[in-house]
Amino acid sequence: MGCDGGTIPKRHELVKGPKKVEQVDKNAALVARWSYCAISQTPLRKPIVACELGRLYNKDAVIEYLLDKSPEKCVIETATHIKSLKDVKELNLTDNPAWKGDKANTKGDKYEEMHRAAFICPVVGLEMNGRQKFCYLRACGCVFSDRAMKEIKTEVCHKCGESFKEDDVIVLNGNKEEMADLQRKMEERKLIAKLVKKAKKSKATETVSKSALTKEISGPSSQKPEESKESIDKMPSAFSSTTNAVNAQSSSTSTASGKACKPASGLNKRSLTESGEKSEAYKSIFTSHSSAKRSREQKPNWITHTAYYY
């Protein structure tokens, strides 16, 4: 069973105490956050993008993550807020001239500096390795150190000259408090964008409904001359004969006098309505006239919508 032959066990070998909490190496954590993609865990290579929470990603890894619609897709906690490429911004980084990349120590016989960064601040020259705070601008994507933004206060980008606001400055790989603040600002921006989109949509529907109403109101009054001409042609022949007679009478009076005068159609109409006697041509317009009455043999049979006569 053991513990024989003169062995003397110690207390920690017999009594199991609580496990020690494993401490993460700070240097390794900095390298992982500033040199590797937050989705694929591969080294960062241009083009590099950043989300509104300040995390760094490879652009191709983000595209592959968004295109993967399979049910076996692994949901990554650091990318749950990314729904499209509009949620990330491509960074305009400044290369470090002292960076030699992976080719610096091919033989493995040289000291490799872990905190040597591939990018620097274009204003101060600090390396983007996590020891100094860095931020980027949402308007243009340019990356600067926090020291440069505080020492040279301006509302125009130091690199490209594009204007920006204070809310457009996003800290890269910030602490818990900074991440919570960025989360709150991101939710507020999305809510405002959603309300603006909804207001534009309702305004567009209102304009469409107003235009439809104006068309309906102006539709009957705005009758084309061709349509009015066709409606006149469809009127009874008796009414056309009366109008022709009136026109002939007016033309004869104008030729007899030798002077051009206005048509007296209004006077004739007024005289016909005022006088109790009406002509047969005028009476034939109405259905109460004897010419409109037909015998029972002349009337057609009533045909319904669902006729069964064929």
C-alpha positions, 0 to 999 in steps of 0.5 A: 500500500506504500509508506513502507520501507522507511519512507516519511510522507509529507503533509501536502502529499497526504492532504489535498488542499484547494487548487491554486488559481492559475495566473495568466502571464501578462506579457503573453496576454498582451501579445495575444490581444495585439498581435493575433486575430480575435476570431481566428487566433492567427497573426494579424495581417493587413487588411486589419479591421476593428469593431466598435468595442476596439477588438482587432480582426483580420478582414478575411476572418470576419468575412468567413465568419459572416458567410458561414451559415451552417448549423455547425458554426462555432459562435465566437463570443468576441464577434457576437455583435458583428452582423455585417461588414458595416459593424467593423472599420478597416484600419489605416495603420502606419508600418514600423520601419524597425519591424523585420517580421518573421524573417528576422530569426529564421535560424533561432540563434537570436533573441526575439523581442516579444513586444516589437510591434509591426505598427507605430503611431505616426505622430509620436512614434510609439509602438502599438504593442499594448504597453501604450494606449492606442485608439482609432477614428471611426470616421477615417480609420486612422490609428494614433496613440492616446498620448498624441491625441491628448498632446495635440488636441484637434478636431481634424485627423493628423494623418488624412485631415478628415474631421471627427467628433469626440464620440468617434474616438474608440480605444483599442483593446481597452480595460473593462470600464472602457469596454463597458463605455464603448458598449453603451455608446454602440447601443445608443448609436444603433438605436438612433440609426434605427429610429432615423431609418424608421422616421425616413420610412414613415415620411416616405409612406406619407409622401406616397399617400399624399401624392396618391390622394392628389392624383385621385382628387385631380383625376376627374377634373383633369380630363383630357380633350380627347376623352371629352371629344369621345364623350361628345361623339357618344351622345345621341344623334338628336342632340347633335342635330340640334347643336348643328342647327344652332350653329347653322343659325348663328353662322347665317346671322353672322353672314347676313350681318357681314360681321363676326359675332359670338355664337348665340348658343347660350341665348338659344339654350336660355330661350328653350328652357325659359319657354314652355314649348320644347322641340321634339329633338330636345324631348328625344334625348330623355328616356321618357320620350315615346321613341325610347319606349320599346315593346316587350318583343324588342327588349333583350333578355336579362343575362346574369354574370353566371349565365347558363344559356350556352 
